[in-house]
Amino acid sequence: MLGSTLRTILRLPWRIFNRCKLKALQHYNRLCHPPKWHNLRSTKPISRVFGFDRGTPIDRIYTNDFLQANAHFIQGRVCEIAENTYTKAFGNNVTQSEILHYTADNKNATIIGDLTQHSTLPQGILDCFICTVTLNFIYDYKAAIKGIYLMLKSNGGGA
Ligand SMILES: C[S@@+](CC[C@H](N)C(=O)[O-])C[C@H]1O[C@@H](n2cnc3c(N)ncnc32)[C@H](O)[C@@H]1O
């Protein structure tokens, strides 16, 4: 307990430095590489990383606002897709943070499962599922929504 608190405190200057570095880089990219509005025929994207190298992408502004407004639901056993950034940023009283990934190549994943293949998913174990920027990538999105529903405790079959 003391060890982890000390580690968090010792990492703080490094995290502040990295944050400042990122902000400076985003500012530089916006200032020095503005969109060429006079040549909208260019097929080269302004950003190859969804705009994260230039600031906060516009969809994430809405995502952040939504999660902030619903932060009181982000509690207990919380699952997120591929990472737990939003769980850490907006969670309250999170007892267990799960990361779902559908291939085994994510070393941080705690659950390997395909949302559309319900037999690969643990059922009735979650209090909250944060599903951002994912359903739009899944052809059978209705099956994926059912998969999420089945993983939640309130699905009727869970605790
Ligand atoms: C753009 S990422 C979004 C994840 C991230 N939490 C975010 O908000 O940026 C899309 C994710 O969907 C996952 N994914 C795609 N099809 C899936 C499926 N059938 N079941 C579970 N995850 C899936 C991919 O592995 C990928 O991590």
The ligand as an SDF file (V2000), in Angstrom:
LIG
                    3D

 27 29  0  0  0  0  0  0  0  0999 V2000
  -10.9260    2.1820  -31.8680 C   0  0  0  0  0  0  0  0  0  0  0  0
  -10.7910    0.9340  -30.6380 S   0  0  0  0  0  0  0  0  0  0  0  0
  -11.6950    1.7120  -29.3480 C   0  0  0  0  0  0  0  0  0  0  0  0
  -11.2680    1.3100  -27.9760 C   0  0  0  0  0  0  0  0  0  0  0  0
  -10.9670    2.3460  -26.9460 C   0  0  0  0  0  0  0  0  0  0  0  0
  -11.4430    1.9780  -25.6570 N   0  0  0  0  0  0  0  0  0  0  0  0
  -11.2850    3.7770  -27.2870 C   0  0  0  0  0  0  0  0  0  0  0  0
  -12.2430    4.3740  -26.7360 O   0  0  0  0  0  0  0  0  0  0  0  0
  -10.5070    4.3240  -28.0570 O   0  0  0  0  0  0  0  0  0  0  0  0
  -11.8790   -0.3080  -31.2380 C   0  0  0  0  0  0  0  0  0  0  0  0
  -11.7510   -1.5910  -30.4710 C   0  0  0  0  0  0  0  0  0  0  0  0
  -12.7880   -2.4780  -30.8340 O   0  0  0  0  0  0  0  0  0  0  0  0
  -12.3010   -3.7790  -30.6120 C   0  0  0  0  0  0  0  0  0  0  0  0
  -13.1910   -4.7340  -31.2640 N   0  0  0  0  0  0  0  0  0  0  0  0
  -13.5190   -4.8090  -32.5710 C   0  0  0  0  0  0  0  0  0  0  0  0
  -14.3680   -5.8370  -32.7990 N   0  0  0  0  0  0  0  0  0  0  0  0
  -14.6180   -6.4150  -31.5760 C   0  0  0  0  0  0  0  0  0  0  0  0
  -15.4080   -7.5020  -31.1400 C   0  0  0  0  0  0  0  0  0  0  0  0
  -16.1480   -8.2180  -31.9920 N   0  0  0  0  0  0  0  0  0  0  0  0
  -15.4030   -7.8090  -29.8160 N   0  0  0  0  0  0  0  0  0  0  0  0
  -14.6560   -7.0910  -28.9470 C   0  0  0  0  0  0  0  0  0  0  0  0
  -13.8980   -6.0230  -29.2970 N   0  0  0  0  0  0  0  0  0  0  0  0
  -13.8640   -5.6970  -30.6010 C   0  0  0  0  0  0  0  0  0  0  0  0
  -10.8960   -3.7520  -31.1770 C   0  0  0  0  0  0  0  0  0  0  0  0
  -10.1130   -4.7660  -30.6230 O   0  0  0  0  0  0  0  0  0  0  0  0
  -10.4420   -2.3410  -30.7380 C   0  0  0  0  0  0  0  0  0  0  0  0
   -9.7080   -2.4160  -29.5560 O   0  0  0  0  0  0  0  0  0  0  0  0
  1  2  1  0
  2  3  1  0
  2 10  1  0
  3  4  1  0
  4  5  1  0
  5  6  1  0
  5  7  1  0
  7  8  2  0
  7  9  1  0
 10 11  1  0
 11 12  1  0
 11 26  1  0
 12 13  1  0
 13 14  1  0
 13 24  1  0
 14 15  1  0
 14 23  1  0
 15 16  2  0
 16 17  1  0
 17 18  1  0
 17 23  2  0
 18 19  1  0
 18 20  2  0
 20 21  1  0
 21 22  2  0
 22 23  1  0
 24 25  1  0
 24 26  1  0
 26 27  1  0
M  CHG  2   2   1   9  -1
M  END
$$$$
